[in-house]
């Protein structure tokens, strides 16, 4: 239902935006309007421009060239118009009316105006329309229901401009209905509250989230994962985690979520406490800070969230580290950890261990803080060392048994690591021969 306080005409004007007048944007607009169709920018690019933020990829935090547009033209017409203009057209979601236009590395998602015919909480059957208000009415939140013409005139049928200005994150229409149409909107509410909201949160939205949280397991692990990762990248994920736990959300999708203290301190270290270029917000690290479990539990989380094998290994290693990280461990021990685990994982372990210490003692002595920073600098300065021997070296001195080769190699490499990687190939060969002779 359209707000009684909202205008059916333009209600504002976008300030000049670099993406609005970019050559690629102008080329797409020229193609789509070649036969007189109306085209508007929709959703995030309009919202972010009003909030004085560049269009962003909220999963990585990086500035993205992606800009969304809508038009009454049908998908096949959109494809033809783009191809006539020499622009690559990708049918990314053609059954839902979505075509992606690509010029160089810039992408524009173009969607035919639509309204929902049937929904089941995971996907919708849509019908195309020429009604801009109906299209806006199928969006999740008022701040995402904005549209703007190429001249910058803003259309706001659900008071999204006012909500954005006051930090109010509200669903379009009845909150429960919007969530039952697509249950992922429940998680999107928390993400956008973390990005744009100010307390107190909308009570209707909270009540709807509490009521429908038990529907979340019906979503795919991939959709839950992507939204959880985005939520974890907001500036204060710990506060969102507290809210989500209180509403019973984690009970259904992340029962391993524990105390938020380590998550709070990890986010603080990544963004405000220190200025090291290689230390930046990381969703997988923050997930590890949030959950309270062992290696088996971390693997279960990874499976449910459909993490890649590499992500799973990193999460399990962070949650159940094979080495205890401490500033007093000494350079050789740090180098051994870097050699075995890799720079990214060791940096994760340093930040999480430091965050855990801060959770107990918020004001550390300056020397202790500098010691933690020195560990991070060791990561930045680490040059991967290559073990100078191979299995062929072991076979060359007469060892032919498979498991024996691996055991000898492991013994020599352990010795080489213990010497802080200073032994050269000759010294390692001598060690290998001495081990073989001794045994």
C-alpha positions as CSV (number, residue, x, y, z in Angstrom):
1,X,0.0,0.0,0.0
2,X,1.4,3.4,-1.0
3,X,1.9,5.8,1.9
4,X,-0.8,8.5,2.2
5,X,2.0,11.0,2.8
6,X,4.0,10.3,-0.3
7,X,3.8,12.1,-3.6
8,X,3.1,10.4,-7.0
9,X,5.4,12.9,-8.7
10,X,9.1,13.6,-8.2
11,X,9.9,14.5,-4.6
12,X,13.6,15.3,-4.7
13,X,16.7,15.7,-6.8
14,X,19.9,13.7,-6.9
15,X,23.1,15.7,-6.5
16,X,25.6,15.2,-9.4
17,X,26.9,11.6,-9.2
18,X,30.0,10.3,-11.1
19,X,28.2,7.1,-12.1
20,X,25.2,9.1,-13.4
21,X,27.3,10.8,-16.0
22,X,29.8,8.1,-16.7
23,X,30.2,7.3,-20.4
24,X,29.1,3.7,-19.8
25,X,26.0,4.9,-18.1
26,X,25.1,7.3,-20.8
27,X,25.6,4.6,-23.5
28,X,23.2,2.2,-21.7
29,X,20.6,5.0,-21.2
30,X,20.9,6.0,-24.9
31,X,20.3,2.4,-26.0
32,X,17.3,1.8,-23.7
33,X,15.6,5.0,-24.6
34,X,16.2,4.7,-28.3
35,X,12.5,4.0,-29.0
36,X,11.1,6.3,-26.3
37,X,10.8,4.0,-23.3
38,X,11.1,5.6,-19.8
39,X,14.1,4.4,-17.8
40,X,14.9,5.0,-14.2
41,X,17.7,4.1,-11.8
42,X,16.3,2.0,-9.0
43,X,17.3,0.7,-5.6
44,X,20.7,0.9,-4.1
45,X,22.4,3.4,-6.4
46,X,19.6,6.0,-5.6
47,X,19.7,5.2,-1.9
48,X,23.4,5.4,-1.6
49,X,23.6,8.7,-3.6
50,X,21.1,10.2,-1.1
51,X,23.2,8.9,1.8
52,X,26.4,10.4,0.1
53,X,27.9,6.9,-0.4
54,X,29.2,5.6,-3.7
55,X,27.5,2.5,-5.1
56,X,29.0,-0.3,-3.2
57,X,29.4,-4.1,-3.3
58,X,28.3,-4.7,0.3
59,X,29.8,-8.2,0.3
60,X,33.3,-7.0,-0.2
61,X,33.0,-3.4,0.8
62,X,34.6,-2.3,-2.5
63,X,33.2,0.4,-4.7
64,X,31.4,-1.3,-7.5
65,X,30.4,-0.1,-11.0
66,X,27.1,-1.9,-10.8
67,X,24.1,0.3,-11.3
68,X,20.5,-1.0,-11.4
69,X,17.9,0.3,-13.8
70,X,14.2,-0.4,-14.6
71,X,12.1,0.0,-17.7
72,X,8.6,-1.0,-18.9
73,X,10.1,-2.7,-21.9
74,X,10.0,-6.5,-22.0
75,X,13.3,-8.5,-21.6
76,X,13.5,-9.4,-25.3
77,X,13.1,-5.7,-26.2
78,X,15.9,-4.8,-23.8
79,X,18.2,-7.3,-25.3
80,X,17.5,-6.1,-28.8
81,X,18.0,-2.4,-27.9
82,X,21.4,-3.2,-26.2
83,X,22.6,-5.3,-29.1
84,X,21.6,-2.7,-31.6
85,X,23.8,-0.3,-29.7
86,X,26.7,-2.8,-29.7
87,X,26.4,-3.4,-25.9
88,X,26.8,-6.9,-24.5
89,X,23.5,-8.3,-23.1
90,X,23.6,-11.1,-20.6
91,X,20.3,-12.9,-19.7
92,X,21.2,-13.2,-16.0
93,X,17.6,-13.6,-14.8
94,X,15.4,-13.4,-17.9
95,X,12.5,-15.4,-16.4
96,X,12.3,-12.6,-13.8
97,X,12.9,-9.9,-16.4
98,X,16.5,-9.1,-15.6
99,X,19.2,-8.5,-18.2
100,X,22.8,-7.4,-17.5
101,X,24.4,-4.9,-19.8
102,X,28.2,-5.0,-19.8
103,X,30.6,-2.4,-21.1
104,X,34.2,-3.2,-20.3
105,X,34.2,-4.1,-16.6
106,X,31.1,-2.1,-15.8
107,X,27.8,-3.9,-15.4
108,X,24.2,-2.6,-15.3
109,X,21.4,-4.8,-14.1
110,X,18.2,-3.9,-16.1
111,X,14.9,-5.2,-15.0
112,X,11.4,-5.0,-16.6
113,X,8.8,-3.5,-14.2
114,X,7.0,-6.3,-12.5
115,X,4.7,-7.3,-9.7
116,X,4.5,-10.6,-7.8
117,X,1.8,-13.1,-8.8
118,X,2.8,-15.9,-6.4
119,X,5.5,-16.3,-3.7
120,X,6.6,-19.2,-1.6
121,X,9.2,-17.5,0.7
122,X,12.1,-18.4,-1.5
123,X,11.2,-17.4,-5.0
124,X,8.5,-15.4,-6.8
125,X,6.4,-15.8,-9.9
126,X,6.2,-12.4,-11.5
127,X,4.1,-10.6,-14.2
128,X,5.5,-7.7,-16.2
129,X,3.8,-4.3,-15.9
130,X,4.2,-0.7,-16.9
131,X,3.3,0.5,-13.4
132,X,6.2,2.1,-11.5
133,X,4.3,2.2,-8.2
134,X,3.5,-1.6,-8.4
135,X,7.1,-2.3,-9.1
136,X,8.2,-0.2,-6.1
137,X,5.6,-2.0,-3.9
138,X,7.3,-5.4,-4.4
139,X,10.6,-4.2,-2.9
140,X,11.6,-5.1,0.7
141,X,12.4,-1.8,2.5
142,X,11.2,1.7,2.0
143,X,14.8,3.0,1.4
144,X,15.2,0.4,-1.4
145,X,12.0,1.4,-3.1
146,X,13.3,4.7,-4.5
147,X,13.8,5.4,-8.2
148,X,15.3,8.3,-10.2
149,X,15.2,9.5,-13.7
150,X,18.3,10.2,-15.8
151,X,17.8,13.9,-14.9
152,X,18.0,13.0,-11.2
153,X,14.3,13.4,-10.3
154,X,13.6,11.1,-7.4
155,X,10.3,9.2,-7.1
156,X,9.5,8.1,-3.5
157,X,6.2,6.3,-3.0
158,X,6.9,4.9,0.5
159,X,8.6,7.7,2.3
160,X,12.0,6.2,1.8
161,X,13.8,9.6,1.7
162,X,12.4,10.5,5.1
163,X,13.3,7.1,6.5
164,X,16.8,7.3,5.2
165,X,17.3,10.7,6.7
166,X,16.1,9.6,10.1
167,X,17.8,6.2,10.1
168,X,14.4,4.3,10.1
169,X,14.6,0.9,8.5
170,X,11.0,-0.2,7.6
171,X,9.5,-2.8,5.4
172,X,7.3,-1.6,2.5
173,X,3.7,-2.1,3.7
174,X,3.1,-4.9,6.2
175,X,6.4,-6.3,7.5
176,X,5.2,-9.9,7.9
177,X,3.8,-10.0,4.4
178,X,7.1,-8.8,2.9
179,X,9.0,-11.5,4.8
180,X,6.7,-14.3,3.9
181,X,7.1,-13.4,0.3
182,X,10.9,-13.8,0.5
183,X,12.3,-14.9,3.9
184,X,15.7,-13.6,3.0
185,X,14.3,-10.1,3.6
186,X,14.4,-11.0,7.3
187,X,18.2,-11.0,7.2
188,X,18.3,-8.1,4.8
189,X,16.5,-6.0,7.5
190,X,19.4,-6.5,9.9
191,X,22.0,-5.7,7.2
192,X,20.4,-2.5,6.2
193,X,19.8,-1.5,9.8
194,X,23.5,-2.0,10.4
195,X,24.4,0.1,7.4
196,X,21.8,2.9,7.6
197,X,19.7,2.5,10.8
198,X,19.7,4.5,14.0
199,X,18.0,3.3,17.2
200,X,15.4,2.5,18.2
201,X,14.7,-0.2,15.5
202,X,11.2,-0.4,14.0
203,X,9.1,-2.5,16.3
204,X,6.9,-3.9,13.6
205,X,9.9,-5.1,11.8
206,X,11.4,-6.7,14.9
207,X,8.1,-8.4,15.7
208,X,7.9,-9.8,12.2
209,X,11.5,-11.0,12.3
210,X,10.8,-12.8,15.6
211,X,7.6,-14.4,14.3
212,X,9.1,-15.7,11.0
213,X,12.6,-16.6,12.1
214,X,11.7,-20.3,12.0
215,X,11.3,-20.1,8.2
216,X,15.0,-19.3,7.7
217,X,16.1,-22.9,7.4
218,X,14.0,-23.1,4.2
219,X,16.5,-20.9,2.4
220,X,19.5,-22.3,0.7
221,X,22.8,-22.3,2.5
222,X,24.3,-20.0,-0.2
223,X,21.7,-17.3,0.3
224,X,22.1,-17.4,4.1
225,X,25.9,-17.4,3.8
226,X,26.0,-14.4,1.5
227,X,23.7,-12.4,3.8
228,X,25.5,-13.4,7.0
229,X,28.8,-12.3,5.4
230,X,27.3,-8.9,4.5
231,X,25.8,-8.5,8.0
232,X,29.2,-9.3,9.6
233,X,30.8,-6.5,7.5
234,X,28.8,-3.6,8.9
235,X,30.6,-1.2,11.2
236,X,29.2,-2.7,14.4
237,X,28.3,-6.3,13.8
238,X,28.3,-7.2,17.5
239,X,25.2,-5.0,18.1
240,X,23.4,-6.7,15.3
241,X,24.4,-10.1,16.6
242,X,22.9,-9.2,20.0
243,X,19.7,-8.2,18.3
244,X,19.5,-11.3,16.1
245,X,20.1,-13.6,19.1
246,X,17.4,-11.9,21.1
247,X,14.9,-12.3,18.3
248,X,15.7,-16.0,17.9
249,X,17.3,-15.7,14.5
250,X,20.6,-17.5,15.3
251,X,18.7,-20.3,16.9
252,X,17.6,-21.3,13.4
253,X,20.7,-20.5,11.2
254,X,23.8,-20.2,13.5
255,X,23.2,-22.0,16.8
256,X,27.0,-21.9,17.4
257,X,26.9,-18.1,17.8
258,X,28.4,-17.3,21.2
259,X,29.4,-14.2,23.2
260,X,29.9,-11.2,21.0
261,X,32.8,-9.7,22.9
262,X,35.5,-11.1,20.6
263,X,33.5,-10.1,17.6
264,X,33.2,-6.5,18.9
265,X,36.9,-6.2,19.6
266,X,37.9,-7.8,16.3
267,X,35.8,-5.3,14.4
268,X,37.3,-2.5,16.5
269,X,40.9,-3.7,15.7
270,X,40.1,-4.0,12.0
271,X,38.6,-0.6,11.6
272,X,39.6,1.9,14.3
273,X,42.3,0.7,16.6
274,X,45.3,0.3,14.3
275,X,46.3,1.6,10.9
276,X,47.9,-1.3,9.0
277,X,47.1,-1.6,5.3
278,X,46.8,-5.4,5.4
279,X,44.3,-5.3,8.3
280,X,40.8,-4.9,6.9
281,X,37.3,-6.2,7.8
282,X,37.0,-9.8,6.9
283,X,33.7,-11.7,7.0
284,X,35.2,-15.1,7.6
285,X,37.4,-13.9,10.4
286,X,34.4,-12.2,12.0
287,X,32.4,-15.4,11.7
288,X,35.1,-17.2,13.6
289,X,35.0,-14.5,16.2
290,X,31.3,-14.9,16.6
291,X,30.9,-18.7,16.9
292,X,31.9,-20.7,20.0
293,X,32.7,-24.2,18.9
294,X,35.4,-26.7,18.1
295,X,36.9,-27.9,14.8
296,X,34.0,-30.3,14.2
297,X,31.5,-27.6,14.9
298,X,33.3,-25.2,12.6
299,X,33.2,-27.8,9.8
300,X,29.5,-28.2,10.4
301,X,29.0,-24.4,10.1
302,X,31.0,-24.4,6.9
303,X,28.9,-27.2,5.4
304,X,25.6,-25.5,6.3
305,X,26.8,-22.2,4.8
306,X,28.2,-23.9,1.7
307,X,31.7,-22.5,2.2
308,X,34.3,-23.5,-0.3
309,X,36.9,-26.0,0.7
310,X,39.4,-23.2,1.1
311,X,37.1,-21.2,3.3
312,X,36.2,-24.2,5.4
313,X,39.9,-25.0,6.0
314,X,40.5,-21.4,7.0
315,X,37.5,-21.3,9.3
316,X,38.4,-24.6,11.0
317,X,42.0,-23.5,11.5
318,X,41.0,-20.1,13.0
319,X,38.5,-21.7,15.3
320,X,40.7,-24.6,16.4
321,X,44.3,-23.2,15.9
322,X,47.1,-25.7,15.9
323,X,49.4,-23.1,17.5
324,X,48.7,-20.6,20.2
325,X,49.5,-17.1,19.1
326,X,51.1,-14.8,21.7
327,X,53.5,-11.8,21.4
328,X,56.0,-13.6,23.6
329,X,56.3,-16.6,21.3
330,X,59.4,-15.3,19.6
331,X,60.4,-14.7,16.0
332,X,61.3,-18.3,15.0
333,X,57.9,-19.6,16.3
334,X,56.1,-16.9,14.4
335,X,57.9,-17.8,11.2
336,X,57.2,-21.4,11.7
337,X,53.5,-20.6,12.0
338,X,53.6,-18.4,8.9
339,X,55.3,-21.2,7.0
340,X,52.8,-23.8,8.0
341,X,49.6,-21.8,8.0
342,X,50.1,-18.9,5.6
343,X,50.0,-15.2,6.1
344,X,46.2,-14.7,6.0
345,X,45.5,-17.4,8.7
346,X,48.3,-16.2,11.0
347,X,47.0,-12.7,10.7
348,X,43.5,-14.0,11.6
349,X,44.9,-15.8,14.6
350,X,46.8,-12.7,15.8
351,X,43.7,-10.4,15.6
352,X,41.4,-12.9,17.3
353,X,43.9,-13.6,20.1
354,X,44.4,-9.9,20.6
355,X,40.7,-9.3,20.6
356,X,40.3,-12.1,23.1
357,X,42.8,-10.5,25.4
358,X,41.1,-7.1,25.0
359,X,37.9,-8.7,26.1
360,X,39.5,-9.5,29.4
361,X,41.7,-6.5,29.8
362,X,40.4,-3.6,27.6
363,X,43.3,-1.3,28.4
364,X,46.5,-3.1,27.7
365,X,50.0,-1.6,28.5
366,X,51.5,0.2,25.6
367,X,54.3,-2.3,25.4
368,X,51.8,-5.1,25.0
369,X,49.9,-3.3,22.3
370,X,53.2,-2.7,20.4
371,X,54.0,-6.3,20.7
372,X,50.8,-7.3,19.1
373,X,51.4,-4.8,16.3
374,X,54.9,-6.2,15.8
375,X,53.4,-9.6,15.2
376,X,51.2,-8.1,12.5
377,X,54.2,-6.4,11.0
378,X,56.0,-9.8,11.0
379,X,53.2,-11.1,8.8
380,X,53.6,-8.2,6.3
381,X,57.4,-8.7,6.2
382,X,57.2,-12.5,5.8
383,X,58.9,-13.9,2.7
384,X,57.7,-17.5,2.1
385,X,60.5,-20.0,2.5
386,X,60.8,-23.0,0.2
387,X,62.0,-26.3,1.7
388,X,65.1,-27.2,-0.3
389,X,64.5,-31.0,-0.5
390,X,62.0,-33.1,-2.3
391,X,61.0,-36.8,-2.1
392,X,63.4,-37.5,-5.0
393,X,66.3,-36.5,-2.7
394,X,65.3,-39.1,-0.2
395,X,65.0,-41.8,-2.9
396,X,68.4,-40.8,-4.3
397,X,70.0,-42.0,-1.1
398,X,68.3,-45.4,-1.3
399,X,64.9,-45.0,0.5
400,X,62.2,-46.6,-1.6
401,X,59.4,-47.2,0.9
402,X,56.6,-44.6,0.4
403,X,55.6,-43.8,4.1
404,X,59.3,-43.8,5.1
405,X,60.0,-41.1,2.5
406,X,57.3,-38.9,4.0
407,X,58.4,-39.4,7.5
408,X,62.0,-38.6,6.8
409,X,61.0,-35.5,4.8
410,X,58.8,-34.3,7.8
411,X,61.7,-34.8,10.3
412,X,64.1,-32.8,8.2
413,X,61.6,-30.0,7.5
414,X,60.8,-29.8,11.2
415,X,64.5,-29.4,12.0
416,X,64.8,-26.8,9.2
417,X,61.9,-24.8,10.6
418,X,63.4,-25.1,14.1
419,X,66.5,-23.4,12.8
420,X,64.4,-20.5,11.4
421,X,64.8,-21.7,7.8
422,X,68.5,-20.8,7.8
423,X,69.8,-24.3,6.7
424,X,70.6,-24.5,3.0
425,X,70.2,-27.5,0.7
426,X,73.5,-29.1,1.6
427,X,72.8,-28.8,5.3
428,X,69.4,-30.3,4.9
429,X,70.9,-33.2,2.9
430,X,73.5,-33.8,5.6
431,X,70.6,-33.8,8.2
432,X,68.7,-36.3,6.1
433,X,71.7,-38.6,5.9
434,X,72.4,-38.4,9.6
435,X,68.8,-39.3,10.3
436,X,68.9,-42.2,8.0
437,X,72.2,-43.5,9.5
438,X,71.0,-43.0,13.0
439,X,67.9,-45.1,12.4
